[in-house]
Amino acid sequence: MDIPHRWRRLWIAVFVALALALLPGGRGLFDAPGLSAEQSTEAWSDISPEERNLKHVEQDPDADAVVLLNERNGRILKPSDDIVNVLDYHFRYKILTERGKRYGDVEIPAGKYSRVSNIRARTVKSDGTAVPVPPDQIFEKVTFQVGTYKETVWVFHFPAVEPGAILEFRYDRHDNRLIFIDPFYFGGPEFTLKARMTQAIPEDMGYTVLCDLCPANQAPAVSPWREGKAKGQMYTMELRDLPGYKREQLMPPPRDANPRLEMLLAHWKNYAIWGLGRQNQFFIDWPSVALYAWSYYQDAMKTGLSDIRPVVEGWVQAVADPQDKMKTIFRHVQRDFRYRPFDQVYGVSHSIASMLKDKLADNEDKAVLLMTALKSVGIDSYTVLVSGKDGGSLNPKFFSFSQFTHTVIAVPQPGGSYLWLDPTVSYAAYGFVPWKDSGADALLIKNGKGEMLTLPAKNELSATRYRILVKPRKDGQADVDVEAEFSGEDAVELREELVPAAEAARKTYLEAWAQKKRNGAVLNSYTIEDIEDQDKPLRLKMSLQIPGLVTSADEVVLVRGCVLTCKESNPISRAPRQYPFYVDRGWNEDESVVIQAPRGMKPSQAPPPFSTKSAVATHTFSCMSLEDQSMKCSHAFVARRNRWPASEQTNVRAMFDKIVEADRTTVAFERSDATAAGGH
């Protein structure tokens, strides 16, 4: 019986999208990180003179680094009674600017059921000197933990990182989940000179290949492959000179912008699969995907019904109305089980018993748990595999679980419609439709049969509103009182961070949040209102001390009119844009700043009002004097859900240039007996 394995794709901090397999059963696959660069001299290929001498990228003059090599080599091998895809990752990139030094910090995700092995890394300085990363400087860091379950990443820092240096690292990963091969994305976050993938497939296995967004008429080369007793076919695909896929604002998901190669298991000679009730043929159409997932989900539901029934009876003990029962059950599945944020689907879940024990569930677990709980009170529901808007577009002719990001459920309603419930959103109101679900492609599974459809589009109101009081000080600092209100997705995302955290962790998060909003900000105190009531907006009050807002010049004090929503630089690259502009999640920020006049001073003439817009968004800014000698400045930025072609780049950049200029506006205060000096 082939059971898919748990893993999720996380981007390495450097540039690569990778996935680490997690086994439902729970045994570790990999050894701990091992050899250093000095211990594994065969790891490194020669650096060419062209790579050494490269100082800038003609196709992207603003590039902070260049990806010299993004490579993955895979072989499906059958050691003893096991079968595993052995993957060797190899990355080489060159630092071009001081900003590019950020690529010196690397994170390689791992987890309870996966281990990365054989990490090797080195810096090659501009004079050709190689400086390896010592093995004892590669550390395992916990990133997520609930009870005994934890997820970790391997972290290290390259030595001697400077413009002109070449950073290179390799590692191995073994993957026992073979129903599809981990998608390989060719482009990195900077211009990529060479990306190459190879994958060896045994002769008794066959995979359907998709090379999406690859150059026209270019397909992987296929050649004979032999390694020891293993033989079959080797697939090889190489692309060159790829524009950087930057994680900047308004970018499409990688699937819609970055060339990728995927491989889907279509047949396996003489191999029987329980989920499909047959052998040899695997995923050849959407009905086979639906049947596979339905078989495993139903098995988990049948074995877990007796476990969850007494728990649900306790949840709904005082609830009589069926609709209220459904709301109550949904709320408990949302809140009582910590969400493990996987963003992929494999057609299998953990057991209900383990979920009840660990109080932990990923997206498929939550769907199975909710359906089983509803079934225990006589409410039927169906599984829905969703290709979320955060994952990108679905290819209807490629029948792979890899295209789905999460699982929701559909509850039949009178008249043939459905109530769509997404239990992965832990802190949203009942019936709330997350942006990733609105208008998304999905596979509805009913009684082992599948139906492709599009989920209803619903634009939930999401907004953040700041009311800020700035009190300038003589030392150039400012005491700042903030009242913030978050609604819709903005509230959901903030609650995801704050609700499950202990008080000390909440304070740490808010300190980092304030620092990100305004460099150097110090959090003095805070209060949170309605944090547990997800039917209401989340309200946050903070007292901050912020440098850089106040400038004293002669007898004039200048105070910035923007505090927390400011754009310090244009977020859209100057390099010719290759990708469309996406706003799949609505964006609505409103900031009202009242600046108290320093003692013995009054505001000068208010700065002129300002407005700008592009196809993507609108922004307005204005200031006005108040009766108490204060000055009030208001900012509003709104971007509605839509998508626009890359040809809008000039207008979008021009809009953000004007926003940066407006956000640097200062309000001038002068001595009460002086003449007006005007705004700047």
N, C-alpha and C positions, 0 to 999 in steps of 0.2 A: 504494500500500500504506500503510495507516494503522498506524503503530507507536506504542503508548502511550508516554508520557513519564514519567520518574522524578521523583517529588516526594514529600514527606512533610509531614504536618500537624504544625506546631509551634505552641504557644501563644505569642503575643507576651507579654512580661512584663506588659504593661498589662492586656489582657483578651481578646484575640481569637484564636480558632482559625483558622489560615490555612495554606494549602499552597502550596509553590513548585515549579513544574514543573521537572523535570530531563530532559533529552533523552538517550536512549541514544547518539546519534551524537556529541554533544559540542560544539555551537556555542552561544555565549551568546545569550540572547534579548533582554536588556534593556540599556539605557543605564545609566550610573552615576547615582546620585542627583543631582537637579538643583536645581530652583527653590526658593528660600526663600519664606516667606510674603509678604515684601515684593515679590518678583518675580512672584508669582502671586496677585494680589488677587482674581481670580475664584474662588479656591479656597474662600473662606469665605462661608457664609451667615450671616445676622444672628443674633445671640444675643438671645433673647426676654427681656422683663422677668421672666417666671416663672423662666427659667434663672438669671438674675443674682441673683434674690432667694432662691433655694432654699437653705435652710440645714440641712435634715434630711429624711430619708425616713420618712414615717409608717408605711409597710409594713415597714420595717427600721430600727428606732431605733439599732441598733449599726453601721450602714453607715459605712465610712470614706470612701466616695466614692459617686457616683451616675453611671451611664452615661446621659448625655443623648441620645446618638445613636450607634448602631452600624449603619453603612450600607455596602452594596456594590452598585455598579452595573456590570453586565456587558453587552458587546455582542460577538457573533461577527461579525467582519468579514473580508473577503477582499481585502486589499491585494495587488495584482499577482498572483503565482502562489501566494501563501501564504494560510493561513486561521488566524485567531487569535482567542481570546477576550480582549478588552481589559477588564480589571477595575479599577475605581476604588474604593479603600477609603477610608472617611471615619469617623473616631472623634472623639467629643467627650465629655468627662466632667468632673465637678466634684469638687474635693477638699473634704471635709467636716470631717476631723479631722487631727491631726498624723500619725496612723498612715497616713492616706491619701496622704501625701507620697511613699510608696514607688512610686506610679504615675507619678512623674516620670521614672523610668528606663524606656526603651523599647528593645526588641530586635525587629528585623524580620528573620527568617531569609532567607538567600540561599544560593547554592551555585555549584558550578563550572558548571552548566548553566542557571542562572537568574540574572536580575538584576532588581532592583527599581528603578524609576525615579521621578523627580519627587516625592521626599519633601518635604513641607512641614509645618511644625509651628510652633505658637505657644502662648504662655500669655496668657490674658486675665485681668488682675488684677481684684480686686474693685472697683476704682475705674474699670474700663473700659479701662485702658491695655493695649494689645497689645504683647507682647514676642516677636518671632519667634526661632526657633532658626536661627542662621547656618548656611549650607551647610558651612562649614569645621569646624563642630562636630558633623557627622554622620560617623561613622567606621565602617570595615569591620573586623570582628574575626574572626579565625580560631577556629573552635570544634572542628574535627575535621580532622586531616590525616594521610594515609598516603602517603608518597612525594610524587608531584606532585599527587595529588588532595587537595582541601581543600574544606571547607564553611565558610561565613562567615555572620555576621549583621551587619546595619547597626544601630548603637547611637547613641543620643543621649540627652541629659538636658534636660528642660524647665527654663528659667530661672524664677526668682521663684515657686517652688512653695510654696504656703501654703494653709491652709484658706480657702475662698472663691474660690480661683482656678479658672479653667476651662482645661483642657488639651485641645488639639485638634491632630490631625494627619491627613494624607492621603498616599497614595502610589498608584502605578499598578503593575499587573502584567499581563504578556501571557502567555497560556497556549495553546500549540499542541495540547495533548492534550484531545481533545473527546469521548472515549467516555463520559465522564460529567463533569458540571460540579462543580467543587469544592463540597462540601457547605457550606452557610451556616448557622451556629449563631446564633440570635437573642439568646440571653442572654449577659451578661458576668459577671465575678466579683463585681460589685455590682449592686444593683437597677438595671434598665434601663428607662428611660422610653419609649424609642422605638428599634425595630430595623426596618430596611427593606432589602429586597433587590429588585433588578430584573435581569432577564436578557432580552436581545434575541436571538431565534433567526431565522435566515434562513428564507425560505419553503420551501426545498427540504429542510430538516432537521426532524425531529420528535423530541421528547424526552418520555419518561415522567416524570411529576412525583410526588414523594413529599414531603408535608409532615408529618413525624412529630412527635407530641406537640403539634401545633398545636391551637388551640381547635376544638371540634366544628363541623363543617359550614363551616369556613373554608378556602378554597382560594385560590391566587393568582388575581388578576384578569388577564385576557388582553385585550390591545388591539392594534390595528394598529401597526406600527413601520416607520419609513423613515428612513434616514440615507444621503444621497447616492444612489448607485445601489442600495444594499442595502435590502431590505424583507422584512418577515416579521411576527413576533408578539413583543410585549413582555409578559413575565410580571412581575407586581408583587405582592409580599407584604409586609405591614406588621403588626407586633405591638407592643403597648404594655404597660407595667407588668408586666415580667417579673421574678420573683425572681432574686436573684443566684446564679449557679452558682459557688460558692466551692471552690477547690482545698483543701478541708480533709479531715481524716481521715474514713474511712468513707463517702465520697461515691461514688455510681455513676459510671461513665464518662459523658462528655457525651452520647453517643448514647442513653443510658437516662434522661436527666434534662433535657436542654436541647432545646427545640424547634429543628428544623432543616429546611431545604428542600434536597432533592436533585433532580437532573435527569439522566436516563439516556438515552443516544442509542438510539432505537428504529428510526429509518429515515432514510435519506439518499438522495434521488432521484438515480438514475444514478451512484451511487458504489459501486465494487466494493471489497470487503475480502478480502484474501488469506487471513486467518486463519479466515474463515467459508466461503470458497469460493463467495461469492454477492455480489449487489449489492442495494442498496435496504434490505433488512432487516438490522438489527443485533441488539441484545440484547433478545430477546422472551421468553426463558425460560432456565432454568439450563443446559439442553443447549447453547445458543449460547455461554454464558459458558465452559463446559467446553471446547467445540470450539476457541474462539478461543485460550485459554491453551495447550491441548494442541498446537495447530499451531505456535505460536511456541517452546514449550519443546522440542518434538521437533526442530524445525529447529536450535536451538542444540545439542542433544545429538548430532545426526547430524554436524554440521560440526565439533564439538569432540571426538568420540570418539578420533580419531587423535592429537589433541594431548595428551589426558590419559592415554592408555593407557601410554606409557613412564613417566610420573610414578607411576602407580598400581603398576606393576611394581616400581618402587623401594621403594614403601611396604610391599608385601607379600612382598618377596623371600624372607624367611625364615619366612613364615607359610603353613601347609598347610591348617589347618582352615577351612572356609568361614565359620563363625560368627566365628572369630578374625579372618579377613580383613575381614569386615564391620565389626567393632569397630575394627580398625586404620584402615580407610578413613574411617569416621565420625570418629574422633579427629583425623585429619589435616585433614579438611574443617572441623571445629570450630576447630582451633587454628592451622592454617597460613595461613588467610585471614581477615584482619581483618574483623570484621562491621561493615558500614555500616548503622546502625540506622534503616532506614526502617520505618514501621508501616502501610504500605499495599501493595496488590497491583494490578498492571496487566496481568498475563498476558503478560509478556515479560521476557527476561533479557539481560544482556550476553553476549558471546561467551565460550566457555571459554578461548580464547586470551588474551583481555584479563584474565580472572580470574587465569590462571596468571602472567601478566606483572606485574600490579599487586598480587597477593596481597591483593585486596580484593573483597568480595562483599556484596550486600544479601540480603534474605530470599529473593527468588526466585532470585537467583544461586546461593545456597547449596544450595537444593533441586535445581536443575538440575545443579550441579556434583556433588552427592552421587549423584544418580541415574545420571549419566554414568559416574562412577568405579565404581559398583557394576556397571553394565552391562558395563564393560570386563573384569570377572572373572566374568561370567555370572550375576549376581544381578539379577533384575527388581525393579522398584519402581514406585510410582505417585505422582503429585503430589496433594497435599491442600491446598486453599485454606482457611485457618482464620480464622473470626471470633473472635479471641481474647477472653478474658474482660476484658482490659484495654481492648478496643474497644467493648464493649457488645453488646446483643442484636441478632440478625440478623432482618431482616424477610423471611420466606420468599417473599413475593410481589413483591419488588423486586429485579430480577435484575442487580445491579450489583457490579462489582469493588470499589466504594468500601466495601462492608460487610466486606471481608476485611482482616485486619491483617498476616498473614504466611503463609508457605508452609512446609509440612513434607512428609515423604514417608511412604508406607506400604509396608512390605515384607511380601509374602504369607507366611503361616505355615501349617504343616500343620493341617488341620481347618477351613480357611477364615477364620481370624482374621488380624490384621495386627500387625506390630511398627511402632509409630509412632515416628519419629525426627525430632527438631527440631534441625537443625544451626545455628539462629540463636542457641542458648544455648551460647556458646563454652566455658564452664568448668563444665559439669555432667557428672556420671558417665553412662556409657552406659546408656540405658534410662530416665534421669531424665525425668519428665513435669512440665514447668513449670506453674505455676498457671494461666497464661493458656491452656494447652491442655486442662486437665483439665475434661471435661464441655462443651467448646466446640462450637458448631455449625461444620460444615465441608462442603466440596464435594470429594468424592473423584473424581478424574479417571482413567478407565481407557480407553485406546484411543480417545480423543476423545469419550467419553461421560461424563456426570456423574451422581453420586449424592449427594444431601444426606443427611447423617448427623450423629450426635453422637459426639464422641470419648469414649473411656472416661474416667470420673472416677477420679482417683487422688490421694489426699491425701499428698503427700510431706512428711516431717517437716522443718520449718524452725524453727530456734531460734537465739537468741543468749544466751550465758551469760557473765556478767562475774564475775570474782573480783577484788576490789579491796581494797587496803591503804591506809588513810589515816593519814598521820603529821602531826598538827597542829603548827604552828609558832607562835612567840610573836608574829610579825608579822601574824598573821591569815591567812597563806597556809597551804596544805597540800601536802605532798609525797605524791603518789598513784602507787602502782604498780598497773597494770591487767593482768590476764590475761584475754583474751577468746577465746571459741570460737564460731565461726559454722558452721552446718550448713544444708543444704538451700538454699532460695532466698536466705537471708541470705548464705551463702558464695558462691553464684553471683554475686550482685550486687556483692559486694566484690571478688571476683576480676576481674570485668569492668573495674573501675576500676584495680586494682593490677597485674595480670599484664602488660598491654601497656605500662605506663608505665615510663619510665626511673627510676633511683633518686631523682633530684632531684624528679621529678614525684610519685613515691610519697610522699616526705616532705611536699611541699606539700599533697597530698590529705589525708594524715593530720592535718596541722596544722589544716586547715579542718574536718575531721571532729571533732577534739577541741574546737575553738571552737564548733561547732554543738551539741555535746553539753553543753558547759559554758562559758558566756561567759567569756572571759579566760584560758582554759586555755592553758598553754605546753607544747609537746611537747619534752621534753629528749632522749629516746632511744626507739628502738623496734626490735623484731625481728619478723619474720614467719616462721611455720613452715608447711610443707606447702602453700605457695602454688601450686606446680606440680602437686600431686597432687590432682586434683579428685575422687578417690574417697574422700578424707579430709576431715574438717572443717578449716577454715582457722583457724589460731591466731595471735593477735596479742598481743605483750607491749609495754607502753608505760610510760614514766616521765613523769609529768606534774607540773606545778606549777599549782595551781588556787586562785584567790582566791574569797572568798565562802562557803567551807565552814565557817570557824571564826569564832566571835564570843566575845570575852572580856568578862565582866561581873563586876566585883568579884573574888571569888575562885572564880568558876565559869567554866569554858570550855564553850561549846556548839558541837557539831559536827553538821553535817547528816548524816542517816543515809542519804540518797540522793545518788548522785554523777552517774551517766551516763544513767539511764533516767527522770529526773524530768520531771513535767509541771508547768511553772511557771504555766500558765493553762489554762482549760478549752478544748479544741480544737473543741468543738461550739458553733456560734453560738446565741445566744438568740432570734434571729428565728424566727418560725414556720417549721418545716422543711417544705419541699415535696417532698423526695426521700426514698426509702427508704435504709436503712443497708445498705451492702455490705461484707462481708468475703470477698472472693474469693481473697485470699492470706492464709494462716494467719499468726498473729501470736503469737509466744511469746518473751517476754523474762524472763530470770532474773538478778537482781543480788544478789550477796552482798558486803557491805561490812564489813570489820574495821577498827575505829577504835582505834589505839593510844592508850593513856592518856598525856597529857602528863607530863613528869617531875614526880614528887612528887604526882601526882593519881591518883584512882581514879574509876571510873564510879559515878554515882548509880543510883537505881532505874531499871530499864529502862522505856522508854516502853511503854504498853499495846499489845497486838497489835491488828491492824486488818484487816478484810476487807470487800470490797464487790463487788457484781456487778450486772449488768443482763442483758437478753436477749442482748446483744452480746458481753460479755467478763466476766472475773473478775479481781480483783486482791487480793493478800494482802501484808501487811507485818508483820514481827515483829522484835524485838531480844532479845538475851540476853547476859549477862555471861560472859566467858571467864576461865579461871584466871589468866591473865597480866595481869589488870586491863584487858584490852581489851573492847570491846563489838562484837558482831556483829549486823548488821541485814540482813534478807533481804527482797527484793521479788520478786514473781512476777506477771506480767501475761499472760493467755492469751485470745486471741480466735479461735474456731474458724470455719471457712468456713461462711457462711450469709448470708441476706439477711432483713431485717426491715423492717416498714413505718415510715413517718415518725412514726406515732403513738407510737413508742417514745422519742421525743426527750426527754421529761421524765425518764424513767428513765435514759437514757444520759447526759444532762447531770448528773443527780444523782450517778451513779457517778463521772464525771470530777471533779466538785467534791470528792468525798471523796478521790479519788486525789491531787488537788492538795494537799489538806490533809495527807494522809499523807506525801507527798513532802517537805513542809516540816518534818517532824518532826526535832527535834534531840536528840542524846544529851548529857546533862550530865555533866561531870567536875568533881569537887571535890577540895579538898586532902585528902590521905590521912587527916588527923586530924579532918576535919569530919564533920558529920552529913549524911545523905543529903538531896539537894535535889530528886530526882525528875526525870523526863523531861518534855519539852515537845513 
